[in-house]
């Protein structure tokens, strides 16, 4: 079961998706689905590295997560929050 959910792309990308769908006789949604699947396959190593980075941050606790989201050092966040 699929639902519609808008995604924001620039006009050139929207045109390319529309043309590719018409030329290959599939829906625009299928073009996007295939593109995302292909991207995930081609960039599996980068995705795995991102997952590892996320695990490291999460393992550091709340201060580490806040520091990561704020682009600050854990020490700076700990000083402000009073938590170590």
C-alpha positions in Angstrom: 0.0 0.0 0.0 1.4 3.3 -1.0 0.5 6.9 0.0 1.3 10.2 -1.5 3.8 12.4 0.2 5.3 15.4 -1.5 9.0 15.8 -1.7 10.7 19.1 -2.6 13.1 19.0 -5.5 14.2 21.7 -7.8 12.3 22.3 -11.0 15.0 20.7 -13.2 14.9 17.5 -11.2 11.1 17.5 -11.3 11.2 17.8 -15.1 13.8 15.0 -15.3 11.6 12.7 -13.2 8.6 13.5 -15.3 10.5 12.8 -18.6 12.1 9.6 -17.4 8.7 8.3 -16.2 7.1 9.1 -19.6 10.0 7.6 -21.6 10.1 4.4 -19.5 6.3 4.0 -19.1 6.4 4.0 -15.3 5.0 6.4 -12.7 7.1 9.2 -11.3 6.9 7.5 -7.9 8.5 4.4 -9.4 11.3 6.5 -10.8 12.0 8.0 -7.4 11.7 4.6 -5.7 14.2 3.1 -8.1 16.5 6.0 -7.7 16.5 5.8 -4.0 17.1 2.0 -4.1 20.0 2.4 -6.5 21.5 5.2 -4.4 21.3 3.0 -1.3 23.0 0.1 -3.1 25.7 2.3 -4.6 26.4 4.1 -1.3 26.1 1.2 1.1 29.6 1.9 2.5 28.8 5.5 3.3 25.5 4.5 4.8 27.2 2.0 7.0 29.7 4.6 8.2 26.8 7.0 9.0 25.2 4.2 11.1 28.4 3.7 12.9 28.8 7.4 13.6 25.2 7.5 14.9 25.9 4.5 17.2 29.0 6.2 18.6 27.1 9.4 19.3 24.1 7.6 20.9 26.5 5.5 23.1 27.9 8.8 24.5 24.5 9.6 26.1 22.4 12.7 26.2 25.3 15.1 26.4 27.0 13.6 23.4 23.8 13.6 21.4 23.1 17.3 22.2 26.7 18.2 21.4 26.5 16.5 18.0 23.2 18.2 17.2 24.5 21.6 18.3 27.9 21.2 16.7 29.6 21.8 20.0 32.0 19.8 22.1 30.5 17.5 24.8 32.5 19.5 27.4 30.8 22.7 26.4 27.3 21.2 26.5 28.1 19.5 29.9 29.3 22.9 31.3 26.0 24.6 30.2 23.7 21.8 31.2 25.5 21.0 34.5 25.7 17.3 33.5 28.8 15.2 32.9 
